[in-house]
């Protein structure tokens, strides 16, 4: 019989014929668990259940990028077992001695921070060395802000960062614990 010019199948079967295969019937076994026990769900922390601790970090002689990434990790709350990327579960971080932070290479003279005012030709630039001399806390703030999520959630996390150029800070009432990286 002609199979319509197609490749050979199982013994040149005529077009339109039906093949049946016998499958071995496996007897159903009773489930050992009930359906209620088998269903799993994710537990999310409610905002009023989230606990936010206070920590103080000494930035003296720490490398800027490494310090910023570790602080951003804490601000996001990724160190906690109940971390969820859509929730703000991070801690408050107080950074002191921001003026004594280190950078590697020639970043003090080669790294620039740019700001545009919105007017034509008004691009303002400042070198990292000059920024650390004038406003030492801004270098750490810029580095950490770039590592946080963009949008309302990231802005809420950023508000938990408190950076000070010297060794004194006004958050003694919160009793921050020392955090060493």
MDTraj code that builds the backbone (N, CA, C; nanometers):
import mdtraj as md
import numpy as np

residues = "UNK UNK UNK UNK UNK UNK UNK UNK UNK UNK UNK UNK UNK UNK UNK UNK UNK UNK UNK UNK UNK UNK UNK UNK UNK UNK UNK UNK UNK UNK UNK UNK UNK UNK UNK UNK UNK UNK UNK UNK UNK UNK UNK UNK UNK UNK UNK UNK UNK UNK UNK UNK UNK UNK UNK UNK UNK UNK UNK UNK UNK UNK UNK UNK UNK UNK UNK UNK UNK UNK UNK UNK UNK UNK UNK UNK UNK UNK UNK UNK UNK UNK UNK UNK UNK UNK UNK UNK UNK UNK UNK UNK UNK UNK UNK UNK UNK UNK UNK UNK UNK UNK UNK UNK UNK UNK UNK UNK UNK UNK UNK UNK UNK UNK UNK UNK UNK UNK UNK UNK UNK UNK UNK UNK UNK UNK UNK UNK UNK UNK UNK UNK UNK UNK UNK UNK UNK UNK UNK UNK UNK UNK UNK UNK UNK UNK UNK UNK UNK UNK UNK UNK UNK UNK UNK UNK UNK UNK UNK UNK UNK UNK UNK UNK UNK UNK UNK UNK UNK UNK UNK UNK UNK UNK UNK UNK UNK UNK UNK UNK UNK".split()
xyz = np.array([
    [0.0834, -0.1183, 0.0000],
    [0.0000, 0.0000, 0.0000],
    [0.0872, 0.1236, 0.0000],
    [0.0302, 0.2285, -0.0537],
    [0.1030, 0.3534, -0.0651],
    [0.0844, 0.4343, 0.0635],
    [0.1957, 0.4862, 0.1196],
    [0.1842, 0.5669, 0.2418],
    [0.2014, 0.7153, 0.2103],
    [0.1767, 0.7561, 0.0899],
    [0.1784, 0.8971, 0.0538],
    [0.3169, 0.9535, 0.0352],
    [0.4159, 0.8732, 0.0062],
    [0.5504, 0.9236, -0.0183],
    [0.6270, 0.9572, 0.1068],
    [0.5769, 0.9197, 0.2212],
    [0.6468, 0.9497, 0.3460],
    [0.7443, 0.8379, 0.3767],
    [0.8301, 0.8660, 0.4717],
    [0.9301, 0.7677, 0.5114],
    [0.8655, 0.6429, 0.5675],
    [0.9358, 0.5372, 0.5592],
    [0.8821, 0.4085, 0.6049],
    [0.8559, 0.4083, 0.7521],
    [0.7404, 0.3681, 0.7890],
    [0.7044, 0.3601, 0.9294],
    [0.7147, 0.2169, 0.9747],
    [0.6257, 0.1802, 1.0593],
    [0.6243, 0.0438, 1.1107],
    [0.5518, -0.0450, 1.0108],
    [0.6227, -0.0957, 0.9128],
    [0.5676, -0.1935, 0.8190],
    [0.4727, -0.1355, 0.7163],
    [0.4997, -0.0163, 0.6604],
    [0.4169, 0.0439, 0.5551],
    [0.2678, 0.0355, 0.5862],
    [0.2268, 0.1058, 0.6861],
    [0.0880, 0.1048, 0.7297],
    [0.0083, 0.1977, 0.6405],
    [-0.1120, 0.1590, 0.6071],
    [-0.1975, 0.2396, 0.5208],
    [-0.2415, 0.3643, 0.5949],
    [-0.2670, 0.4687, 0.5158],
    [-0.3082, 0.5964, 0.5711],
    [-0.4437, 0.5810, 0.6404],
    [-0.4537, 0.6403, 0.7609],
    [-0.5801, 0.6374, 0.8321],
    [-0.5960, 0.5204, 0.9262],
    [-0.5033, 0.4300, 0.9295],
    [-0.5180, 0.3190, 1.0216],
    [-0.4730, 0.3607, 1.1607],
    [-0.5243, 0.2968, 1.2614],
    [-0.4994, 0.3334, 1.4001],
    [-0.4217, 0.2220, 1.4677],
    [-0.3215, 0.2611, 1.5468],
    [-0.2417, 0.1635, 1.6213],
    [-0.2723, 0.1773, 1.7697],
    [-0.2849, 0.0682, 1.8354],
    [-0.3051, 0.0679, 1.9792],
    [-0.1903, -0.0067, 2.0435],
    [-0.1418, 0.0487, 2.1512],
    [-0.0392, -0.0196, 2.2289],
    [-0.0969, -0.0525, 2.3639],
    [-0.0643, -0.1643, 2.4102],
    [-0.1138, -0.2043, 2.5415],
    [-0.0153, -0.1546, 2.6466],
    [-0.0636, -0.0746, 2.7404],
    [0.0191, -0.0262, 2.8502],
    [-0.0111, -0.1091, 2.9729],
    [0.0930, -0.1350, 3.0467],
    [0.0761, -0.2127, 3.1680],
    [0.0078, -0.1249, 3.2725],
    [-0.0970, -0.1715, 3.3300],
    [-0.1715, -0.0965, 3.4295],
    [-0.1009, -0.1093, 3.5642],
    [-0.0627, 0.0044, 3.6229],
    [0.0005, 0.0059, 3.7542],
    [-0.1085, 0.0358, 3.8560],
    [-0.1247, -0.0473, 3.9527],
    [-0.2310, -0.0212, 4.0510],
    [-0.1987, 0.1045, 4.1310],
    [-0.3007, 0.1867, 4.1546],
    [-0.2832, 0.3093, 4.2316],
    [-0.2618, 0.2739, 4.3775],
    [-0.1655, 0.3409, 4.4374],
    [-0.1392, 0.3178, 4.5784],
    [-0.2004, 0.4320, 4.6575],
    [-0.2491, 0.4055, 4.7733],
    [-0.3092, 0.5136, 4.8526],
    [-0.2011, 0.6139, 4.8932],
    [-0.2324, 0.7436, 4.8844],
    [-0.1317, 0.8438, 4.9230],
    [-0.1036, 0.8369, 5.0725],
    [0.0254, 0.8467, 5.1040],
    [0.0633, 0.8384, 5.2446],
    [0.0409, 0.9714, 5.3158],
    [0.0385, 1.0824, 5.2398],
    [0.0167, 1.2135, 5.2998],
    [-0.1157, 1.2700, 5.2515],
    [-0.1791, 1.3433, 5.3349],
    [-0.3009, 1.4105, 5.2941],
    [-0.2650, 1.5315, 5.2104],
    [-0.3596, 1.5807, 5.1358],
    [-0.3333, 1.6944, 5.0474],
    [-0.2960, 1.8174, 5.1290],
    [-0.3567, 1.8367, 5.2430],
    [-0.3256, 1.9531, 5.3258],
    [-0.1814, 1.9489, 5.3737],
    [-0.1281, 1.8305, 5.3977],
    [0.0093, 1.8200, 5.4437],
    [0.1077, 1.8369, 5.3290],
    [0.0659, 1.8067, 5.2072],
    [0.1561, 1.8156, 5.0933],
    [0.1718, 1.9574, 5.0423],
    [0.0713, 2.0414, 5.0577],
    [0.0804, 2.1763, 5.0037],
    [0.1813, 2.2570, 5.0846],
    [0.2649, 2.3305, 5.0132],
    [0.3666, 2.4127, 5.0770],
    [0.3422, 2.5570, 5.0367],
    [0.3753, 2.6480, 5.1230],
    [0.3565, 2.7879, 5.0920],
    [0.4714, 2.8676, 5.1525],
    [0.4948, 2.9848, 5.0968],
    [0.6017, 3.0708, 5.1436],
    [0.5481, 3.1650, 5.2501],
    [0.6202, 3.1768, 5.3582],
    [0.5814, 3.2661, 5.4663],
    [0.6595, 3.3953, 5.4521],
    [0.5893, 3.5055, 5.4397],
    [0.6528, 3.6357, 5.4293],
    [0.6370, 3.7109, 5.5604],
    [0.7376, 3.7878, 5.5943],
    [0.7349, 3.8662, 5.7164],
    [0.6466, 3.9885, 5.6954],
    [0.5580, 4.0144, 5.7896],
    [0.4741, 4.1332, 5.7816],
    [0.5575, 4.2545, 5.8234],
    [0.5242, 4.3727, 5.7719],
    [0.6047, 4.4910, 5.8049],
    [0.6147, 4.5198, 5.9540],
    [0.5084, 4.4938, 6.0298],
    [0.5153, 4.5210, 6.1739],
    [0.5909, 4.4120, 6.2488],
    [0.6152, 4.2967, 6.1854],
    [0.6947, 4.1901, 6.2468],
    [0.8435, 4.2039, 6.2174],
    [0.8781, 4.2850, 6.1188],
    [1.0184, 4.3007, 6.0787],
    [1.0947, 4.3755, 6.1870],
    [1.2072, 4.3205, 6.2239],
    [1.2895, 4.3816, 6.3268],
    [1.4108, 4.4457, 6.2616],
    [1.4351, 4.5711, 6.2942],
    [1.5462, 4.6451, 6.2362],
    [1.6415, 4.6858, 6.3480],
    [1.7595, 4.6256, 6.3506],
    [1.8590, 4.6554, 6.4526],
    [1.9461, 4.7726, 6.4098],
    [2.0197, 4.8278, 6.5055],
    [2.1116, 4.9383, 6.4791],
    [2.2546, 4.8883, 6.4954],
    [2.3397, 4.9223, 6.3990],
    [2.4806, 4.8844, 6.4034],
    [2.5652, 5.0063, 6.3714],
    [2.6832, 5.0103, 6.4301],
    [2.7794, 5.1167, 6.4008],
    [2.9015, 5.0528, 6.3351],
    [2.9489, 5.1152, 6.2273],
    [3.0621, 5.0642, 6.1503],
    [3.1690, 5.1720, 6.1472],
    [3.2914, 5.1340, 6.1797],
    [3.4048, 5.2258, 6.1726],
    [3.4702, 5.2095, 6.0359],
    [3.4678, 5.3180, 5.9557],
    [3.5179, 5.3116, 5.8186],
    [3.6665, 5.3447, 5.8081],
    [3.7333, 5.3690, 5.9195],
    [3.8746, 5.4060, 5.9160],
    [3.9579, 5.2920, 5.8586],
    [4.0382, 5.3238, 5.7580],
    [4.1296, 5.2305, 5.6911],
    [4.0582, 5.1109, 5.6270],
    [3.9331, 5.1282, 5.5863],
    [3.8605, 5.0261, 5.5104],
    [3.8547, 5.0703, 5.3644],
    [3.8580, 4.9756, 5.2733],
    [3.8494, 5.0074, 5.1319],
    [3.7059, 5.0478, 5.0985],
    [3.6897, 5.1549, 5.0225],
    [3.5589, 5.2147, 4.9971],
    [3.4608, 5.1177, 4.9327],
    [3.4979, 5.0512, 4.8248],
    [3.4058, 4.9637, 4.7535],
    [3.3657, 4.8409, 4.8327],
    [3.4628, 4.7784, 4.8993],
    [3.4323, 4.6592, 4.9790],
    [3.3412, 4.6935, 5.0965],
    [3.3695, 4.8045, 5.1608],
    [3.2865, 4.8495, 5.2723],
    [3.1450, 4.8806, 5.2246],
    [3.1339, 4.9480, 5.1113],
    [3.0027, 4.9863, 5.0585],
    [2.9193, 4.8633, 5.0225],
    [2.9817, 4.7614, 4.9638],
    [2.9058, 4.6427, 4.9248],
    [2.8570, 4.5655, 5.0481],
    [2.9369, 4.5601, 5.1525],
    [2.8950, 4.4903, 5.2738],
    [2.7844, 4.5664, 5.3462],
    [2.7913, 4.6992, 5.3451],
    [2.6864, 4.7791, 5.4081],
    [2.5569, 4.7691, 5.3282],
    [2.5662, 4.7712, 5.1957],
    [2.4465, 4.7578, 5.1118],
    [2.3801, 4.6223, 5.1342],
    [2.4609, 4.5186, 5.1543],
    [2.4100, 4.3844, 5.1846],
    [2.3269, 4.3869, 5.3130],
    [2.3759, 4.4575, 5.4135],
    [2.3050, 4.4689, 5.5413],
    [2.1805, 4.5557, 5.5296],
    [2.1878, 4.6636, 5.4502],
    [2.0724, 4.7519, 5.4346],
    [1.9570, 4.6812, 5.3627],
    [1.9896, 4.5916, 5.2706],
    [1.8873, 4.5156, 5.1991],
    [1.8262, 4.4082, 5.2881],
    [1.8999, 4.3610, 5.3879],
    [1.8512, 4.2557, 5.4754],
    [1.8839, 4.1172, 5.4238],
    [1.9812, 4.1046, 5.3341],
    [2.0135, 3.9748, 5.2750],
    [2.0802, 3.8806, 5.3744],
    [2.1253, 3.9303, 5.4865],
    [2.1885, 3.8463, 5.5877],
    [2.0858, 3.7767, 5.6764],
    [1.9597, 3.8108, 5.6624],
    [1.8560, 3.7537, 5.7478],
    [1.7923, 3.6318, 5.6808],
    [1.7485, 3.5346, 5.7589],
    [1.6891, 3.4147, 5.6997],
    [1.5527, 3.4393, 5.6358],
    [1.4834, 3.5449, 5.6747],
    [1.3525, 3.5737, 5.6170],
    [1.3603, 3.6795, 5.5070],
    [1.4742, 3.6910, 5.4395],
    [1.4938, 3.7904, 5.3333],
    [1.3973, 3.7662, 5.2170],
    [1.3390, 3.8723, 5.1692],
    [1.2584, 3.8698, 5.0472],
    [1.2955, 3.9946, 4.9674],
    [1.3182, 3.9820, 4.8369],
    [1.3672, 4.0973, 4.7599],
    [1.2673, 4.2115, 4.7483],
    [1.1405, 4.1878, 4.7761],
    [1.0405, 4.2936, 4.7634],
    [1.0071, 4.3585, 4.8973],
    [1.0808, 4.3246, 5.0029],
    [1.0536, 4.3803, 5.1344],
    [1.1772, 4.4497, 5.1891],
    [1.1540, 4.5497, 5.2742],
    [1.2625, 4.6209, 5.3411],
    [1.2808, 4.5607, 5.4793],
    [1.3760, 4.4689, 5.4914],
    [1.4018, 4.4015, 5.6179],
    [1.5398, 4.4359, 5.6733],
    [1.6047, 4.5364, 5.6162],
    [1.7416, 4.5687, 5.6538],
    [1.7530, 4.6391, 5.7870],
    [1.8788, 4.6551, 5.8297],
    [1.9093, 4.7185, 5.9570],
    [1.9514, 4.8636, 5.9349],
    [1.9507, 4.9400, 6.0444],
    [2.0044, 5.0760, 6.0412],
    [2.1554, 5.0664, 6.0575],
    [2.2297, 5.1358, 5.9729],
    [2.3748, 5.1330, 5.9782],
    [2.4254, 5.2750, 6.0004],
    [2.5056, 5.2938, 6.1041],
    [2.5697, 5.4215, 6.1332],
    [2.7174, 5.4056, 6.0986],
    [2.7663, 5.4862, 6.0054],
    [2.9059, 5.4788, 5.9630],
    [2.9784, 5.5998, 6.0199],
    [3.0881, 5.5739, 6.0909],
    [3.1699, 5.6827, 6.1464],
    [3.3074, 5.6795, 6.0813],
    [3.3804, 5.7892, 6.0944],
    [3.5149, 5.8060, 6.0374],
    [3.5149, 5.7871, 5.8859],
    [3.4161, 5.8457, 5.8194],
    [3.4059, 5.8326, 5.6734],
    [3.5202, 5.9044, 5.6029],
    [3.5802, 6.0021, 5.6667],
    [3.6914, 6.0746, 5.6052],
    [3.8197, 5.9946, 5.5993],
    [3.8301, 5.8862, 5.6746],
    [3.9527, 5.8053, 5.6778],
    [3.9424, 5.6796, 5.5936],
    [3.8474, 5.6751, 5.4997],
    [3.8304, 5.5570, 5.4149],
    [3.9434, 5.5527, 5.3111],
    [3.9851, 5.4311, 5.2744],
    [4.0924, 5.4135, 5.1764],
    [4.0338, 5.3839, 5.0393],
    [4.1107, 5.4129, 4.9363],
    [4.0798, 5.3704, 4.8000],
    [4.2077, 5.3137, 4.7406],
    [4.1926, 5.2265, 4.6434],
    [4.3097, 5.1642, 4.5817],
    [4.3452, 5.2366, 4.4533],
    [4.4678, 5.2214, 4.4133],
    [4.5134, 5.2807, 4.2876],
    [4.5178, 5.4322, 4.2942],
    [4.4931, 5.4944, 4.1796],
    [4.4981, 5.6406, 4.1684],
    [4.3582, 5.7001, 4.1670],
    [4.2653, 5.6383, 4.2395],
    [4.1262, 5.6844, 4.2365],
    [4.1086, 5.8230, 4.2978],
    [4.1948, 5.8624, 4.3883],
    [4.1814, 5.9946, 4.4497],
    [4.1882, 6.1066, 4.3464],
    [4.2652, 6.0864, 4.2423],
    [4.2762, 6.1895, 4.1389],
    [4.2018, 6.1538, 4.0107],
    [4.1835, 6.0255, 3.9837],
    [4.1250, 5.9829, 3.8555],
    [3.9741, 5.9606, 3.8598],
    [3.9173, 5.9349, 3.9764],
    [3.7735, 5.9066, 3.9854],
    [3.6980, 6.0375, 4.0047],
    [3.5976, 6.0598, 3.9191],
    [3.5187, 6.1816, 3.9249],
    [3.3725, 6.1489, 3.9469],
    [3.3049, 6.2351, 4.0214],
    [3.1613, 6.2285, 4.0400],
    [3.1004, 6.3443, 3.9616],
    [2.9999, 6.3140, 3.8802],
    [2.9411, 6.4132, 3.7919],
    [2.7976, 6.4425, 3.8339],
    [2.7587, 6.5697, 3.8162],
    [2.6224, 6.6126, 3.8441],
    [2.5852, 6.7157, 3.7387],
    [2.4698, 6.6986, 3.6775],
    [2.4255, 6.7941, 3.5767],
    [2.3101, 6.8749, 3.6331],
    [2.3162, 7.0073, 3.6167],
    [2.2145, 7.0949, 3.6734],
    [2.0885, 7.0991, 3.5895],
    [2.0959, 7.0545, 3.4652],
    [1.9802, 7.0603, 3.3768],
    [1.9912, 7.1713, 3.2747],
    [2.0839, 7.2640, 3.2952],
    [2.1062, 7.3708, 3.1995],
    [2.2178, 7.3305, 3.1033],
    [2.2158, 7.3886, 2.9850],
    [2.3149, 7.3553, 2.8835],
    [2.4547, 7.3938, 2.9321],
    [2.5455, 7.2979, 2.9270],
    [2.6846, 7.3243, 2.9634],
    [2.7115, 7.3286, 3.1121],
    [2.6194, 7.2897, 3.1957],
    [2.6395, 7.2975, 3.3403],
    [2.6616, 7.1602, 3.4016],
    [2.7629, 7.0893, 3.3543],
    [2.8026, 6.9623, 3.4122],
    [2.9056, 6.9910, 3.5208],
    [2.8721, 6.9582, 3.6439],
    [2.9625, 6.9806, 3.7568],
    [3.0333, 6.8496, 3.7882],
    [3.1640, 6.8533, 3.8017],
    [3.2435, 6.7346, 3.8318],
    [3.3342, 6.7635, 3.9496],
    [3.3560, 6.6608, 4.0316],
    [3.4465, 6.6741, 4.1460],
    [3.5242, 6.5442, 4.1606],
    [3.6542, 6.5573, 4.1863],
    [3.7394, 6.4395, 4.2041],
    [3.7148, 6.3792, 4.3424],
    [3.7430, 6.2498, 4.3542],
    [3.7201, 6.1801, 4.4801],
    [3.8047, 6.2387, 4.5928],
    [3.9284, 6.2752, 4.5649],
    [4.0142, 6.3332, 4.6683],
    [3.9577, 6.4622, 4.7243],
    [3.9069, 6.5486, 4.6348],
    [3.8482, 6.6748, 4.6788],
    [3.7162, 6.6509, 4.7525],
    [3.6387, 6.5528, 4.7071],
    [3.5121, 6.5202, 4.7729],
    [3.5364, 6.4695, 4.9150],
    [3.6395, 6.3841, 4.9318],
    [3.6718, 6.3344, 5.0656],
    [3.7215, 6.4458, 5.1573],
    [3.7875, 6.5459, 5.1015],
    [3.8361, 6.6574, 5.1822],
    [3.7211, 6.7498, 5.2241],
    [3.6252, 6.7751, 5.1318],
    [3.5180, 6.8697, 5.1607],
    [3.3970, 6.8032, 5.2300],
    [3.3493, 6.6915, 5.1758],
    [3.2329, 6.6218, 5.2294],
    [3.2638, 6.4727, 5.2342],
    [3.3327, 6.4251, 5.3373],
    [3.3769, 6.2850, 5.3382],
    [3.2625, 6.1834, 5.3406],
    [3.1478, 6.2209, 5.3948],
    [3.0376, 6.1260, 5.4032],
    [2.9734, 6.0987, 5.2671],
    [2.9829, 6.1921, 5.1741],
    [2.9163, 6.1760, 5.0442],
    [2.9764, 6.0644, 4.9598],
    [3.1052, 6.0396, 4.9708],
    [3.1677, 5.9336, 4.8914],
    [3.1094, 5.7977, 4.9283],
    [3.0920, 5.7728, 5.0574],
    [3.0332, 5.6466, 5.1012],
    [2.8852, 5.6410, 5.0642],
    [2.8161, 5.7523, 5.0782],
    [2.6738, 5.7550, 5.0431],
    [2.6528, 5.7265, 4.8947],
    [2.7336, 5.7869, 4.8075],
    [2.7205, 5.7638, 4.6634],
    [2.7482, 5.6180, 4.6291],
    [2.8502, 5.5601, 4.6916],
    [2.8873, 5.4214, 4.6619],
    [2.7763, 5.3252, 4.7049],
    [2.7198, 5.3473, 4.8220],
    [2.6160, 5.2570, 4.8728],
    [2.4849, 5.2769, 4.7971],
    [2.4503, 5.4003, 4.7652],
    [2.3250, 5.4274, 4.6956],
    [2.3219, 5.3605, 4.5588],
    [2.4351, 5.3528, 4.4928],
    [2.4410, 5.2865, 4.3629],
    [2.4234, 5.1365, 4.3721],
    [2.4422, 5.0773, 4.4899],
    [2.4301, 4.9330, 4.5082],
    [2.2919, 4.8911, 4.5581],
    [2.2074, 4.9864, 4.5899],
    [2.0727, 4.9558, 4.6386],
    [1.9744, 4.9530, 4.5219],
    [1.8584, 4.8892, 4.5402],
    [1.7586, 4.8873, 4.4326],
    [1.7113, 5.0282, 4.3997],
    [1.6714, 5.0477, 4.2753],
    [1.6190, 5.1770, 4.2334],
    [1.4683, 5.1784, 4.2575],
    [1.4145, 5.2921, 4.2965],
    [1.2712, 5.3045, 4.3189],
    [1.2385, 5.3265, 4.4658],
    [1.1100, 5.3179, 4.5006],
    [1.0670, 5.3470, 4.6379],
    [1.1293, 5.2549, 4.7427],
    [1.1474, 5.1282, 4.7099],
    [1.2058, 5.0343, 4.8056],
    [1.3508, 5.0711, 4.8356],
    [1.4286, 5.1035, 4.7333],
    [1.5674, 5.1429, 4.7533],
    [1.5796, 5.2728, 4.8308],
    [1.4882, 5.3663, 4.8071],
    [1.4915, 5.4925, 4.8823],
    [1.4598, 5.4685, 5.0291],
    [1.3706, 5.3747, 5.0580],
    [1.3394, 5.3417, 5.1981],
    [1.4597, 5.2770, 5.2653],
    [1.5321, 5.1914, 5.1925],
    [1.6520, 5.1293, 5.2484],
    [1.7616, 5.2334, 5.2713],
    [1.7737, 5.3277, 5.1785],
    [1.8785, 5.4296, 5.1870],
    [1.8584, 5.5206, 5.3083],
    [1.7339, 5.5393, 5.3501],
    [1.7070, 5.6239, 5.4672],
    [1.7601, 5.5633, 5.5959],
    [1.7921, 5.4344, 5.5938],
    [1.8456, 5.3678, 5.7130],
    [1.9968, 5.3798, 5.7223],
    [2.0572, 5.4519, 5.6308],
    [2.2021, 5.4737, 5.6326],
    [2.2315, 5.6100, 5.6935],
    [2.3228, 5.6127, 5.7892],
    [2.3598, 5.7366, 5.8576],
    [2.5130, 5.7443, 5.8566],
    [2.5683, 5.8385, 5.7797],
    [2.7133, 5.8474, 5.7616],
    [2.7637, 5.9767, 5.8234],
    [2.8744, 5.9669, 5.8980],
    [2.9349, 6.0826, 5.9635],
    [3.0839, 6.0827, 5.9372],
    [3.1389, 6.2017, 5.9117],
    [3.2806, 6.2153, 5.8793],
    [3.3718, 6.1918, 5.9983],
    [3.3275, 6.2265, 6.1170],
    [3.4091, 6.2098, 6.2367],
    [3.3726, 6.0849, 6.3143],
    [3.4217, 6.0812, 6.4389],
    [3.3977, 5.9629, 6.5221],
    [3.2747, 5.9781, 6.6114],
    [3.2079, 6.0919, 6.6093],
    [3.0889, 6.1152, 6.6908],
    [2.9630, 6.1031, 6.6055],
    [2.8547, 6.0522, 6.6672],
    [2.7260, 6.0450, 6.5980],
    [2.6139, 6.0649, 6.6993],
    [2.4985, 6.1175, 6.6554],
    [2.3891, 6.1475, 6.7479],
    [2.2925, 6.0313, 6.7717],
    [2.3322, 5.9079, 6.7426],
    [2.2416, 5.7939, 6.7551],
    [2.2780, 5.7032, 6.8731],
    [2.3304, 5.7602, 6.9800],
    [2.3654, 5.6822, 7.0981],
    [2.2411, 5.6267, 7.1679],
    [2.1287, 5.6960, 7.1575],
    [2.0061, 5.6524, 7.2244],
    [1.9542, 5.5193, 7.1683],
    [1.9863, 5.4873, 7.0424],
    [1.9432, 5.3614, 6.9819],
    [2.0320, 5.2444, 7.0224],
    [2.1385, 5.2716, 7.0962],
    [2.2343, 5.1712, 7.1427],
    [2.2825, 5.0806, 7.0285],
    [2.3494, 5.1388, 6.9292],
    [2.3962, 5.0566, 6.8164],
    [2.5076, 4.9617, 6.8592],
    [2.5051, 4.8428, 6.8037],
    [2.6099, 4.7443, 6.8312],
    [2.7216, 4.7625, 6.7300],
    [2.8418, 4.7354, 6.7723],
    [2.9570, 4.7459, 6.6822],
    [2.9523, 4.6330, 6.5799],
    [2.9785, 4.6673, 6.4551],
    [2.9770, 4.5698, 6.3462],
    [3.1119, 4.5788, 6.2753],
    [3.1847, 4.4691, 6.2759],
    [3.3170, 4.4658, 6.2124],
    [3.3108, 4.3838, 6.0849],
    [3.3656, 4.4368, 5.9793],
    [3.3711, 4.3651, 5.8528],
    [3.5120, 4.3133, 5.8292],
])
top = md.Topology()
chain = top.add_chain()
for i, resn in enumerate(residues, 1):
    res = top.add_residue(resn, chain, resSeq=i)
    for name in ("N", "CA", "C"):
        top.add_atom(name, md.element.get_by_symbol(name[0]), res)
traj = md.Trajectory(xyz[None], top)
